[in-house]
């Protein structure tokens, strides 16, 4: 890695973080929510989450199920209804407490901005 990328807090954090399967599912579900236009995160939070999606290896059940769809959606090749159904399916497989804990960990690491003193909303 270049010294410039190592000065990026996201890159430094990413080098040291260990994700579990549920974290990968959260990353995937948030990516689908962003693509569906239903994400309540700030633009900064949404950008961070898509950077995170791009940076991680596709691991976990939701990543395996939706990786191809997400890539096609990013290229404008998937209609909104298909993205909505995928988002709803992904969200139904993740408990709210799990998503909140994932986002809280990102905020604690200083990566996810807070909104009004609370964790930036995504789920």
N, C-alpha and C positions, 0 to 999 in steps of 0.2 A: 504494500500500500504506500502511496505517496505521503509525504509529510502533510500535505494539504488535507487529504482525506482523513488522516489521523487527528487533525485538529477539529474535525467535525464531531460533536458530541454523539451524534447518532452512530457514526462508524465506530467510535471507541466503545460505546455501549454494546453494539451489535457483536463486536469481537469477543465480548466476555459473557454475554447472556446465554442462558441455556433454556430453551423452550421445551414444554411438554406437549403432548398431542392436543390437549385442549387449547393451548395457546395458538397452535397452528390453525385449529378450527376457528378461533376468534379472528385471527388475521384474515382468513378466507371470507368469513361472514361479513366482516367490516368492508372488505374490498367489494363484495357484491352489493352491500348497502350503498357505498359511494357510487358505484356504477349505476345503481337504480335511482339515484338522486334523492334517496330517503335519509341519508346520513345527516345528523344534526351537528356534526363536528365543524369546527372552524375550518377555513381553507388550509391553515397551517396543519391542523390535526389530520385532515384528509390527505394532504400531501405526504405527511409523515407515514401514514398507514399504507399508502400505495408504495412508498419507498421501502417500507418493511416487507410488504408482499413481494416486491421485486427482489429483495435481498435474501429471502429465506429459500431453502430447498423445499420443493413441494412435498410436504410430509403431512400425514394425517388423513382421516377419512374424507373430510370436506375438501381438502386440497386435491385429493385423487379424483373426487367426483366432479369438481367445478373448475379445475385449472384451465382446461381447454376452453370452456365457455367464457371464463374471465378474459382470456387472451383474445378470443374472437370479439367479445363485447368491447374491449378496449380499441379494437380495430374498426368498430362500427358495424360489425357483421351480425349482430344479434339484436332482435327486436326487444322493445321495452317490456313486453309481457313475459317473455322468456326469462329476462333478467329478474323481474319481479318474483316469478315463481321460484327461481333458484334461490333468491334472497330469503323468501319466506321459508323454504325448506331448510336452508342453512340455519336460520335463526331458531327454527323449531327444535333443532338438535343441540342447542346451547342454552344452558340455564343462565338466567339473568345475573345471578351471583357470580358465576364463572366469568361472564363478560365484564362485569364491574370490577372484579379483582384484576383481570388482565389490564384494563384501562388504568386502574389505580397504580399498578406496577409501572406503567409507562409514565404516568404523571410523577410518581416518586423518583423515577430516574431523571426527571427534568425534561422529558421528551414530548410529552403530551400537555398542551396548554390547558389551564383551568378556565372555566367559564363561570363568572360570578362566584368564584371561590370553590366551585365544585368541579369534579372531573368532567372534561369535555365529553359531551354525550355522543354515543354512536349507536347504542342498542335501544 
